Amino acid sequence: MGLQKKIKLAVLASGSGSNLQSIIDQCQQGQLDAEIVLVISNNPAAGALERAKHAGIDAICINHRKFASREEFDQAVVAKLQDVGTELVVLAGFMRLISAIFLQAFPQRIINIHPALLPAFPGLHVQLKAIEYGAKFSGCTVHLVDGGVDTGPIIAQAVVPIFAEDSESTLAARILEQEHKIYPQVIQWFAEERVIIDGRKVQIHGHKAIDSVLINPPIAEI
């Protein structure tokens, strides 16, 4: 890392920006061949804006409420992203659906992270849904954005066991730890041009799937 040209990231966030912070930290520590050129929020009170400004990163609010349609909002955002030469759009808690205008401007260059093992539990409040459903595992998923609700091709996933005593908040906290690991890694793979997209299937050049099995609750070896 650090020897090749840095990929230009733009991060879109609506909330506190914890995933943004993990990306900022790894960029500053030289662990990513990436540069955040702009942070955009649709929420003027988003903590992500303050995190960006504290790190010396350009950050702006484009309030979606000031636009008559999703498409008009997306046009305004896309224009800003193109102005700064964005090469990869990173959604980090961005609570807006992406229109075709956005997808056409950055084809297969928009990624999102979701705190569940897609395709299970898309949408909101997914940790609580997993607990109430009785799932034994949850986790997080980095995927390409395709205009649906958490429906894009899956790039990487981290698996987190669900414990009997888990609450929504305790499970969310453990999942968030893994989000902060796999999201920057996916960004690095894009920077290294190792992401191979073939329809719904995404492979990472030079990587093989792990050959291990997770079982919860564990069973005795026979």
C-alpha atoms as a printed R data frame, in Angstrom:
    type eleno elety resid chain resno       x       y       z
1   ATOM     1    CA   MET     A     1   0.000   0.000   0.000
2   ATOM     2    CA   GLY     A     2   1.029   3.579  -0.512
3   ATOM     3    CA   LEU     A     3   3.067   2.989  -3.706
4   ATOM     4    CA   GLN     A     4   0.248   3.254  -6.220
5   ATOM     5    CA   LYS     A     5  -2.047   6.064  -7.255
6   ATOM     6    CA   LYS     A     6  -4.721   6.753  -4.646
7   ATOM     7    CA   ILE     A     7  -8.326   6.157  -5.602
8   ATOM     8    CA   LYS     A     8 -10.546   9.209  -5.096
9   ATOM     9    CA   LEU     A     9 -13.435   8.478  -2.734
10  ATOM    10    CA   ALA     A    10 -16.567  10.434  -2.016
11  ATOM    11    CA   VAL     A    11 -18.478   9.354   1.075
12  ATOM    12    CA   LEU     A    12 -22.221   9.921   1.454
13  ATOM    13    CA   ALA     A    13 -23.622   9.728   4.982
14  ATOM    14    CA   SER     A    14 -26.797  10.730   6.791
15  ATOM    15    CA   GLY     A    15 -25.867  10.014  10.403
16  ATOM    16    CA   SER     A    16 -23.017   9.952  12.891
17  ATOM    17    CA   GLY     A    17 -20.456   8.664  10.426
18  ATOM    18    CA   SER     A    18 -18.723   5.884  12.370
19  ATOM    19    CA   ASN     A    19 -17.887   4.001   9.175
20  ATOM    20    CA   LEU     A    20 -16.666   7.268   7.675
21  ATOM    21    CA   GLN     A    21 -14.371   7.676  10.678
22  ATOM    22    CA   SER     A    22 -12.871   4.222  10.227
23  ATOM    23    CA   ILE     A    23 -12.128   5.046   6.588
24  ATOM    24    CA   ILE     A    24 -10.651   8.431   7.538
25  ATOM    25    CA   ASP     A    25  -8.435   6.788  10.160
26  ATOM    26    CA   GLN     A    26  -7.106   4.154   7.794
27  ATOM    27    CA   CYS     A    27  -6.461   6.719   5.065
28  ATOM    28    CA   GLN     A    28  -4.539   8.905   7.511
29  ATOM    29    CA   GLN     A    29  -2.542   5.917   8.773
30  ATOM    30    CA   GLY     A    30  -1.517   5.008   5.234
31  ATOM    31    CA   GLN     A    31  -3.395   1.711   5.330
32  ATOM    32    CA   LEU     A    32  -5.523   2.561   2.293
33  ATOM    33    CA   ASP     A    33  -4.464   3.666  -1.161
34  ATOM    34    CA   ALA     A    34  -7.357   6.089  -1.091
35  ATOM    35    CA   GLU     A    35  -8.144   9.753  -0.618
36  ATOM    36    CA   ILE     A    36 -11.503  11.092   0.541
37  ATOM    37    CA   VAL     A    37 -12.077  14.079  -1.720
38  ATOM    38    CA   LEU     A    38 -15.567  14.954  -0.485
39  ATOM    39    CA   VAL     A    39 -18.161  14.046   2.136
40  ATOM    40    CA   ILE     A    40 -21.802  14.807   1.376
41  ATOM    41    CA   SER     A    41 -24.777  14.511   3.713
42  ATOM    42    CA   ASN     A    42 -28.454  15.088   3.073
43  ATOM    43    CA   ASN     A    43 -28.845  15.852   6.778
44  ATOM    44    CA   PRO     A    44 -27.538  19.230   8.011
45  ATOM    45    CA   ALA     A    45 -27.208  17.821  11.560
46  ATOM    46    CA   ALA     A    46 -25.213  14.739  10.534
47  ATOM    47    CA   GLY     A    47 -22.218  14.012  12.706
48  ATOM    48    CA   ALA     A    48 -20.424  12.805   9.579
49  ATOM    49    CA   LEU     A    49 -20.031  16.411   8.445
50  ATOM    50    CA   GLU     A    50 -18.220  17.332  11.650
51  ATOM    51    CA   ARG     A    51 -15.996  14.264  11.450
52  ATOM    52    CA   ALA     A    52 -14.966  15.228   7.923
53  ATOM    53    CA   LYS     A    53 -14.299  18.859   8.794
54  ATOM    54    CA   HIS     A    54 -12.261  17.828  11.842
55  ATOM    55    CA   ALA     A    55 -10.094  15.717   9.523
56  ATOM    56    CA   GLY     A    56  -9.671  18.580   7.055
57  ATOM    57    CA   ILE     A    57 -11.869  16.965   4.411
58  ATOM    58    CA   ASP     A    58 -14.256  19.025   2.280
59  ATOM    59    CA   ALA     A    59 -17.806  18.377   3.475
60  ATOM    60    CA   ILE     A    60 -21.134  19.792   2.345
61  ATOM    61    CA   CYS     A    61 -24.826  19.299   3.031
62  ATOM    62    CA   ILE     A    62 -27.223  18.914   0.123
63  ATOM    63    CA   ASN     A    63 -30.602  18.794   1.825
64  ATOM    64    CA   HIS     A    64 -32.941  16.480  -0.071
65  ATOM    65    CA   ARG     A    65 -35.934  18.352   1.324
66  ATOM    66    CA   LYS     A    66 -35.096  21.291  -0.911
67  ATOM    67    CA   PHE     A    67 -35.618  19.274  -4.099
68  ATOM    68    CA   ALA     A    68 -38.889  18.406  -5.813
69  ATOM    69    CA   SER     A    69 -37.851  14.858  -6.714
70  ATOM    70    CA   ARG     A    70 -35.284  12.180  -5.958
71  ATOM    71    CA   GLU     A    71 -33.893  12.621  -9.462
72  ATOM    72    CA   GLU     A    72 -33.282  16.353  -8.988
73  ATOM    73    CA   PHE     A    73 -31.508  15.661  -5.710
74  ATOM    74    CA   ASP     A    74 -29.368  12.973  -7.312
75  ATOM    75    CA   GLN     A    75 -28.456  15.311 -10.181
76  ATOM    76    CA   ALA     A    76 -27.186  17.876  -7.683
77  ATOM    77    CA   VAL     A    77 -25.157  15.276  -5.789
78  ATOM    78    CA   VAL     A    78 -23.728  13.721  -8.955
79  ATOM    79    CA   ALA     A    79 -22.623  17.137 -10.206
80  ATOM    80    CA   LYS     A    80 -20.624  17.721  -7.001
81  ATOM    81    CA   LEU     A    81 -19.082  14.268  -7.165
82  ATOM    82    CA   GLN     A    82 -18.026  14.722 -10.754
83  ATOM    83    CA   ASP     A    83 -16.569  18.168 -10.010
84  ATOM    84    CA   VAL     A    84 -14.052  16.619  -7.586
85  ATOM    85    CA   GLY     A    85 -13.163  13.675  -9.810
86  ATOM    86    CA   THR     A    86 -14.795  10.945  -7.725
87  ATOM    87    CA   GLU     A    87 -13.775   7.423  -8.747
88  ATOM    88    CA   LEU     A    88 -15.642   5.423  -6.086
89  ATOM    89    CA   VAL     A    89 -18.811   6.431  -4.222
90  ATOM    90    CA   VAL     A    90 -19.005   5.035  -0.698
91  ATOM    91    CA   LEU     A    91 -22.366   5.046   1.075
92  ATOM    92    CA   ALA     A    92 -21.927   5.055   4.851
93  ATOM    93    CA   GLY     A    93 -25.325   5.178   6.503
94  ATOM    94    CA   PHE     A    94 -26.779   7.183   3.619
95  ATOM    95    CA   MET     A    95 -30.525   6.971   4.108
96  ATOM    96    CA   ARG     A    96 -31.606   7.663   0.556
97  ATOM    97    CA   LEU     A    97 -32.447   5.326  -2.315
98  ATOM    98    CA   ILE     A    98 -30.270   5.828  -5.370
99  ATOM    99    CA   SER     A    99 -31.951   6.647  -8.698
100 ATOM   100    CA   ALA     A   100 -30.936   5.619 -12.216
101 ATOM   101    CA   ILE     A   101 -29.284   9.018 -12.659
102 ATOM   102    CA   PHE     A   102 -26.769   8.126  -9.972
103 ATOM   103    CA   LEU     A   103 -26.208   4.600 -11.265
104 ATOM   104    CA   GLN     A   104 -25.602   5.781 -14.815
105 ATOM   105    CA   ALA     A   105 -23.076   8.373 -13.640
106 ATOM   106    CA   PHE     A   106 -21.051   5.829 -11.602
107 ATOM   107    CA   PRO     A   107 -21.768   2.357 -13.026
108 ATOM   108    CA   GLN     A   108 -20.535  -0.391 -10.687
109 ATOM   109    CA   ARG     A   109 -18.677   2.252  -8.681
110 ATOM   110    CA   ILE     A   110 -21.159   2.789  -5.832
111 ATOM   111    CA   ILE     A   111 -20.831   0.604  -2.746
112 ATOM   112    CA   ASN     A   112 -22.818   0.293   0.466
113 ATOM   113    CA   ILE     A   113 -22.512  -1.561   3.763
114 ATOM   114    CA   HIS     A   114 -25.511  -3.186   5.432
115 ATOM   115    CA   PRO     A   115 -25.590  -4.590   9.008
116 ATOM   116    CA   ALA     A   116 -27.010  -8.011   8.112
117 ATOM   117    CA   LEU     A   117 -26.104 -11.022   6.008
118 ATOM   118    CA   LEU     A   118 -27.887 -10.197   2.784
119 ATOM   119    CA   PRO     A   119 -30.112 -11.249   1.172
120 ATOM   120    CA   ALA     A   120 -31.590 -11.870   4.653
121 ATOM   121    CA   PHE     A   121 -32.991  -8.858   6.497
122 ATOM   122    CA   PRO     A   122 -32.741  -5.897   4.115
123 ATOM   123    CA   GLY     A   123 -34.018  -2.487   5.172
124 ATOM   124    CA   LEU     A   124 -34.032  -1.024   8.669
125 ATOM   125    CA   HIS     A   125 -33.813  -2.340  12.267
126 ATOM   126    CA   VAL     A   126 -32.204  -5.494  10.944
127 ATOM   127    CA   GLN     A   127 -30.429  -6.537  14.139
128 ATOM   128    CA   LEU     A   128 -33.730  -6.647  16.016
129 ATOM   129    CA   LYS     A   129 -35.338  -8.513  13.123
130 ATOM   130    CA   ALA     A   130 -32.601 -11.140  13.187
131 ATOM   131    CA   ILE     A   131 -32.974 -11.636  16.951
132 ATOM   132    CA   GLU     A   132 -36.763 -11.839  16.801
133 ATOM   133    CA   TYR     A   133 -36.602 -14.292  13.908
134 ATOM   134    CA   GLY     A   134 -34.362 -16.569  15.926
135 ATOM   135    CA   ALA     A   135 -31.401 -16.452  13.552
136 ATOM   136    CA   LYS     A   136 -28.161 -17.926  14.909
137 ATOM   137    CA   PHE     A   137 -25.879 -15.687  12.862
138 ATOM   138    CA   SER     A   138 -25.950 -12.110  11.669
139 ATOM   139    CA   GLY     A   139 -23.201  -9.892  10.349
140 ATOM   140    CA   CYS     A   140 -22.596  -7.280   7.695
141 ATOM   141    CA   THR     A   141 -22.437  -7.107   3.921
142 ATOM   142    CA   VAL     A   142 -20.612  -4.813   1.522
143 ATOM   143    CA   HIS     A   143 -22.416  -4.740  -1.794
144 ATOM   144    CA   LEU     A   144 -22.683  -2.836  -5.027
145 ATOM   145    CA   VAL     A   145 -25.653  -0.487  -5.234
146 ATOM   146    CA   ASP     A   146 -28.195  -1.302  -7.931
147 ATOM   147    CA   GLY     A   147 -31.147   0.948  -7.122
148 ATOM   148    CA   GLY     A   148 -33.059  -1.541  -4.969
149 ATOM   149    CA   VAL     A   149 -33.149  -1.759  -1.187
150 ATOM   150    CA   ASP     A   150 -29.952  -3.671  -0.312
151 ATOM   151    CA   THR     A   151 -30.271  -5.842  -3.418
152 ATOM   152    CA   GLY     A   152 -26.972  -5.254  -5.219
153 ATOM   153    CA   PRO     A   153 -24.279  -7.888  -5.884
154 ATOM   154    CA   ILE     A   154 -22.413  -8.921  -2.735
155 ATOM   155    CA   ILE     A   155 -18.697  -8.129  -2.505
156 ATOM   156    CA   ALA     A   156 -17.810  -9.234   1.043
157 ATOM   157    CA   GLN     A   157 -19.483 -10.391   4.242
158 ATOM   158    CA   ALA     A   158 -18.510 -10.828   7.883
159 ATOM   159    CA   VAL     A   159 -20.387 -13.305  10.086
160 ATOM   160    CA   VAL     A   160 -21.258 -12.513  13.711
161 ATOM   161    CA   PRO     A   161 -22.931 -15.063  16.024
162 ATOM   162    CA   ILE     A   162 -26.139 -14.118  17.793
163 ATOM   163    CA   PHE     A   163 -26.129 -14.938  21.509
164 ATOM   164    CA   ALA     A   164 -29.221 -15.820  23.536
165 ATOM   165    CA   GLU     A   165 -28.703 -12.760  25.738
166 ATOM   166    CA   ASP     A   166 -28.235 -10.336  22.832
167 ATOM   167    CA   SER     A   167 -30.240  -7.142  22.566
168 ATOM   168    CA   GLU     A   168 -30.497  -5.059  19.426
169 ATOM   169    CA   SER     A   169 -27.795  -2.731  20.737
170 ATOM   170    CA   THR     A   170 -25.294  -5.406  21.797
171 ATOM   171    CA   LEU     A   171 -25.593  -7.233  18.494
172 ATOM   172    CA   ALA     A   172 -25.324  -3.963  16.558
173 ATOM   173    CA   ALA     A   173 -22.132  -3.064  18.428
174 ATOM   174    CA   ARG     A   174 -20.432  -6.355  17.549
175 ATOM   175    CA   ILE     A   175 -21.511  -6.077  13.931
176 ATOM   176    CA   LEU     A   176 -20.211  -2.507  13.748
177 ATOM   177    CA   GLU     A   177 -16.749  -3.709  14.765
178 ATOM   178    CA   GLN     A   178 -16.725  -5.924  11.694
179 ATOM   179    CA   GLU     A   179 -18.097  -3.183   9.460
180 ATOM   180    CA   HIS     A   180 -15.069  -1.082  10.351
181 ATOM   181    CA   LYS     A   181 -12.834  -3.931   9.169
182 ATOM   182    CA   ILE     A   182 -14.413  -5.089   5.929
183 ATOM   183    CA   TYR     A   183 -15.513  -1.746   4.445
184 ATOM   184    CA   PRO     A   184 -11.988  -0.294   4.268
185 ATOM   185    CA   GLN     A   185 -10.733  -3.632   2.927
186 ATOM   186    CA   VAL     A   186 -13.223  -3.536   0.056
187 ATOM   187    CA   ILE     A   187 -12.135   0.021  -0.728
188 ATOM   188    CA   GLN     A   188  -8.521  -1.180  -0.884
189 ATOM   189    CA   TRP     A   189  -9.512  -3.952  -3.279
190 ATOM   190    CA   PHE     A   190 -11.091  -1.343  -5.558
191 ATOM   191    CA   ALA     A   191  -7.934   0.769  -5.300
192 ATOM   192    CA   GLU     A   192  -5.883  -2.275  -6.349
193 ATOM   193    CA   GLU     A   193  -8.349  -2.996  -9.201
194 ATOM   194    CA   ARG     A   194  -8.931  -6.503  -7.880
195 ATOM   195    CA   VAL     A   195 -12.747  -6.445  -7.870
196 ATOM   196    CA   ILE     A   196 -14.098  -8.589 -10.712
197 ATOM   197    CA   ILE     A   197 -17.824  -8.172 -11.377
198 ATOM   198    CA   ASP     A   198 -19.698 -10.750 -13.458
199 ATOM   199    CA   GLY     A   199 -23.424 -10.107 -13.181
200 ATOM   200    CA   ARG     A   200 -24.425 -10.881  -9.598
201 ATOM   201    CA   LYS     A   201 -21.159 -12.656  -8.859
202 ATOM   202    CA   VAL     A   202 -18.239 -10.632  -7.505
203 ATOM   203    CA   GLN     A   203 -14.777 -12.119  -7.099
204 ATOM   204    CA   ILE     A   204 -11.591 -10.643  -5.654
205 ATOM   205    CA   HIS     A   205  -8.575 -11.411  -7.809
206 ATOM   206    CA   GLY     A   206  -6.061 -13.463  -5.849
207 ATOM   207    CA   HIS     A   207  -8.492 -14.459  -3.086
208 ATOM   208    CA   LYS     A   208 -10.140 -17.794  -2.412
209 ATOM   209    CA   ALA     A   209 -13.098 -18.449  -0.127
210 ATOM   210    CA   ILE     A   210 -12.238 -19.613   3.386
211 ATOM   211    CA   ASP     A   211 -12.514 -23.362   3.898
212 ATOM   212    CA   SER     A   212 -14.161 -23.439   7.316
213 ATOM   213    CA   VAL     A   213 -17.601 -23.886   8.821
214 ATOM   214    CA   LEU     A   214 -19.304 -21.899  11.591
215 ATOM   215    CA   ILE     A   215 -21.908 -23.624  13.748
216 ATOM   216    CA   ASN     A   216 -23.995 -21.908  16.433
217 ATOM   217    CA   PRO     A   217 -24.609 -23.340  18.958
218 ATOM   218    CA   PRO     A   218 -21.431 -25.405  18.613
219 ATOM   219    CA   ILE     A   219 -21.643 -29.176  18.423
220 ATOM   220    CA   ALA     A   220 -19.309 -31.748  19.922
221 ATOM   221    CA   GLU     A   221 -16.744 -33.240  17.593
222 ATOM   222    CA   ILE     A   222 -17.606 -36.839  16.706
